[in-house]
Amino acid sequence: MLWDKDDLKKADIVLLIAFSGLLVIGLLIIYSATHGENLDINQNFSKQAVWILIGWLLLALVTMLPFKVYHEMAFPAYIFSILLLIAVLFWGSGAGVKRWFAFGPFRFQPAEIAKIATLLFLAKYAADSKRNFKSFRDIAVAFAIVGLPTLLIMKQPDLGTALVFVAMVLPILFWAGLSLFTVFLLIAPIITLASAFTFFSFFIAMVFIIGVMVVSGRGPKVIIPNFILNIGVGIVTPILWNQLHNYQKSRILTFIGLEQDPRGLGYQVLQSKVAIGSGGMWGKGWMEGTQTQLRFLPEQHTDFIFSVLGEEFGFLGVLIVLVLFFLLLWRALNIAQSSKNVFASLVVIGASTIIAFHVIVNTGMTVGIMPVTGLPLPFLSYGGSSLLTSTLLVGLILNAGRRRFQYL
């Protein structure tokens, strides 16, 4: 039986209000960012409205199904998503990339399906009582589960989406019992990689990493292998850099010095910062933003939708949106903490991480503190695949909240 009123708890009203508010604000901004242009772009508002209606139907379905259904379908869904990611490399469409399947006017991105499938399978793996996250084998398998779709998505290439998969691993494993020190050891190579471009920064990073291990009371058996590992990461960093595509290198270099590239990749961020800054405290008013209405900002209805918000609704509008995201994530963490079902709790942590990562990276790139990655802002950016994925994640969170006192 799908619906049991004795077992199902009421939906989290605060979470639903935050979710609904973000959808409404997103529609308003999309309309402002696309009205008056050519017919295809002008139809984005109505298309997004249709996607939202479909999303609400999926939300109801996802919330209604018992969580054991997701537990049972996790592995088949993961395999199916991997097959789709392989298939899109051969038969996918896109301008110089292989990211979408196109069926007439409709397109969908297999990577969006893979986000949810990988989340479910990783949560199922981590929730198994047999797992011991002091064991290298169990940790390695968890990373392999995420690593396979990550590599396939990088092959498309889509570095921004690939990073979403990487971001979900450690929060899920930490929630499943991975120690904080082990989390540090896993993050240390990333710190080393980021610092390996100059000898001074690399030296400081190594001193910091070794210092943490010494202060934590670890002996030579832990310090020496990790020291060798991080030294190795520093050596291979130039090799990894040469493996990146030219546009990926350009985005990173532009991030380091945006003002040095005002007519290239830096143009997007410069125009975004101008738009947000010109909004002031109260904004210029809906459909009154000069940067937005004069189309100075590329991709203003997708990747840079946050810039339209800042220009037309000002600091107050930005604050409202960020508060809504905070409420949504806060309620999700509350659900994860109180859930008796370990699998459901881990799914909620993973879903929250995916949403939070998108928000942090997207808002960060619009104000110039992160590289331009092409990640959409959940619930606000135009796009059916992204919207449905984010809505399904909210559905899983709501489902876990309604069944938080069930074990499985």
N, C-alpha and C positions, 0 to 999 in steps of 0.2 A: 504494500500500500504506500503510495507516494506521499500522502498527506495524513498525518496523525496529529490531531489537535492536542492530544495529551502530552506528546513528546516535543512538538515544535514550539519554540518560544517566539515571542513577538519579535518582529524585525527591529533592528536598531534605528530608531527614529532620527537621532542626530546624524548618523551616517547617511541615511537616505536624504535628509534635508541638504547636507553638504554636497552629496552627489548630484541631486536635482539642481541645486543652485549653480554648480559648475557647468552643467549642460545648458542651462538657460543663458548664462553669461557667454558661453562659447557660441551659441547661435547668434546672439546679438553682435558679437565681434566679427564673426564670419560674414554676416550680412553687410556690415560696414566695410569690411575689407574687400568685398567682391562685387558690390552693387555697381551698376553703371558701366561695367566692362563688357567684353564680348559675351555672347549668349552662353557659351559653354561655362565660362567662369561665373557668370551671373546666376547660373542654376545651382551653384554649390550650396547655397543656403537651403534650397528645397531638398537637395540630395541629402544634406546632413540631417535635416529634419526627419526624412524617411529612415535614415540609419539609426537615429535616436529611437524612433518607434519600434524598429526591429530589435534594437538593443534592449528596450524595456521588456519585450516579449521573451527574449533570451534570459534576461535577468530573472523573470518570474520562474522560468523553467529550471534554471540552474539553482535557484534558491529552494525549489520544491523537492528536487531529487535527494534521496538519502545519501549521506556522505560515503557510505560503503560502495555506492556505484562508482564514484570517482576513484576510490581505492582499487577497485577491480579493473577499471578501464585504464589505469595509469600506464601500464607497460604497453598494451596494444596501441594506445594513443601516441606514446613516445615513438614506437617503431614506425607508425604511420607518418608522423611528422618528419622523421628522418628520411623516409622514402620521398616525401614531397620536396624536402630540401635538396635531395640528390636530383630529382626530376627537374626542378626549376633551373638547375645549372645547364641542362640540355635543351629544355623547351620553354624556358622563361623568356619574358620580354622586358624591355627597359632600354633607355638610351645609354648604351655602352656598359650596361650591367644586366645581370640575370636575377631579378628579385621578385617578379610578379608573374602570375598566370593571368592571361587576358582571355575573356570569353565575351566577345563583342564589346559593348560599352563597360562591362564589369571586369574589375581586376581584384585579385586578392593576393596577399603576401604570405607565403607559407611560413615565414619566420614568425608571424604573429601567432599562428597555430602552435608552432614549436615552443613559444614562450610558455603557454599554458600546459602543454603536454610534458615538457621538461620539468616544469614546476611540480606537477602531480607525481611524476615518476621519482624525482629526487626526494620529495617529501615522503613518499612511500618507502623508499630505500632507507632514509634516515630514521623513520619511525619504527622500523623493525627492531624488536627487543634484542635481537642477536647482535646488533651493531655495537661495536666498541670503538669509539672515536679517539682512543689512545693508540689504536692499531693503524699503522701506515697503510695497510691493505684497504681497510674500510674507507679511509680518507681518500686514497687514490681512486677507488672505484667511484666515489661521489664526484670527484673532479672529472673523471672520464665521462660520466653521464652528461655533464654539462659541456665538457670539452668537445664532444663529437658534433653537436649542432653548432657550437661556436665556430669551429673550423669550417664547416660547410657554409655558414653565413658569411664568414670572412672571404670565402672564395667567390662570393657573388659579385663584387665585394660590398660589404656593408658593415664597416667597423663599428659604427655607433650602436647598431642593434646587437652585434656580437658582444659588446661590453655589458649589455643588459643581462645576458646569460651569466657572464662572469660575476656580476654584482650580486646575484642571488645566492651563490654557493655558501659563502662564509656566514651570512646571517642565519640561514637554515641549519647549517652544521652547528653553529654556536648554540642555537635554540635547542638543538637535539642533544647537546652535552659536550661539544668540543670546548676544551679549556681556552681561557683568554690568552694564555701564553702560547698555545699552539696556533691560535689565530694570528698572533704577532709574528710567529715564525713563518707563517704562510704569506703574510703581507710584506715581510722584510725584503724578499726578492723584487717586489714591485717598487719599493723605496729605492733599492739599489739600481734598478733599471732607470728610474726617473732621474737619478743623480749621476749616472755614469757618463754624462756628456762632458764633464770637466773633472780634472783630477781633484780639485779642492772639494767640490760638492760630494764626490764619491768618497773621499777620505772622511769627511764629516759623517756621512751616512754609515760607513763601516764602524766608526767609533761609537755612534749612537746604538747600532744594532748589537755590537759586542757588549757595550755598557749595560744594556737592558738584560742581556743573558747573564752577565756576571752578577748584577744587582739581584736578579731573581733567584740566585743561588744555584744556577746550573753548573755542572762540572765540565771537564774537557770533552767527555763523550758527546755532549750536546753542542758545546761551543765550537769545537774544531770542524765537525762536518758542516755546520751551518755557515761558518766562516768561509770554508772552501766553496760551498754552494753560492754564496753571495759574490765572492770574488769571480767565480765562473760567469755569473749573470752579468757582471760588469764588463767582462771580456767579450761576451757574445752580443752585447747591446748594439755595437756598430753593425754587426751582421744583420740583426733584426731590423735595424733602421733601413738598411739597403733593400730589405725585402718588402717594405711598404710601397704602395703605389705613389706616384708623384703628387697626386692631389691630396693624399693623406699626409705626406711630408709637408706640403704647402700649408695645410690647415694648421699643423703643429707649429711651423715657423711663423705663420701669421699670428698665431696665438701669443707667441713670445714677443712679437713687435707689431701690433695691429696697425699703428699709425704709419708704418713704413710701406703699407700696401693699400693706399686709399682707393685705387681703381680696380683692385683684384678681389681676392677673397675677403680682405679687410673691409671692403665697401659695405657688405651686408651688416657687419657689426657696427661700423661707424654710423650708418643710417639708423640702425636699431637704437643705439645710444642717444642719437639726436632726438628720435621720436619719443623715447621714454623720458628723457630729460626735459623736453619741451612741454610735457604734460603737467608738470608742476604738482601741486598738492591736489587740485580738484579735477584736472584734465581739461581738454578743450571742448569736450562734449561729444556725445555719440554722433558719428558720421561727420564730425567737424575737424578731425585731425588732418593737418596739411600733409605730413609725410605719408599718411595712409591714403588719403583721397587723391593725391598727386602721383601715387604709385612709385615713390622713391625707394620703397623697401621691397626687395625681392622676397618671394615666398611668404608674403605677409599673412596669408590665410592658413598657412601650415606651420612651417618651422618657426616663424617669427610672429606668431599670433600674440605672444606676450607683449611685443612692442606696440601693437595696436591698442592693447589694453592700457598700457602705460600712458600712451599719448592721449587717448580719448577719455579715459576715466581717472588718470592721474595716480598719485600715490595712494589715495583712498581706495580706488578700484583695485590696484595691485594688492593692497593690504587685505581687502575683502577676499580676494581669490586665494591668497596665501593662507588666510585663516580657515577658509573652507577646506583646503587641502590638509591643513593641520588637524582639523576636526575629524576628517575622514580617516587619516592615518592614526590619530589618537584612539578613536573608537576601535579601529582594527587591532591595534596592539592590546587594547583592553580585552577584546574577544579572544586573541591568541593566548593571553595570560590566564584567562578563566576557563578555557576549553578543556574538558576532560579527555577529549579525543586527541591523542598525540599527533596523528596524521593531519587532522583538521587544523590543529594549532600551527603545525609547520607550513601547511598550505597558506594560511593567513599571513605568516611572517614573510613567506616568499612573495605573495601577491602584494603586500605592503612595500616590500623592497623594490619590486619592479616599478610600481607607481611612483615611489619616492625618488628613485634613480632618474626616471624620466623628468620629473619636476625639477630636480636639482640641476641636471645637465641642461635642460632646455632653458630655464630661466637664467642659468649661469652664462650660457653662450650669448643670450640676447643683451646682456650687460657687459660682455667682454671679459669675463673671468674664467671662461672655459672655451675650448676649441669648438668650432662649428661642426656638429656631428650629424645633423639631420634628424635627431630624435624629436617627435612631436610632443606637445604639451597635452597630457591626458585630459579628455573630455572637452577641451577647448579647440585644439587644432582640427582643421578639416581633414577628413579621411575615414572611410568606412572600416577598413581593417583595424586600424589603430583604435577607433572608438569602440568597436565590438569587443576587441581584446580587453580593453580597460574595463568595459562594462561587465564582461564575464568574470574578471578578477574581483570586482565589487560583489557580484553575485555569489562567488565562492566565500567571500568574507561574511556576507549576510547569512549564508547557509550555515556556516560554522557558528555564527552568533546565535541562531535560532536553535541549534542543536548542541550548544556548549556543554550541556550536562549529560550528553550521551557519550559512551565510550567508543562505539563504532556502529 
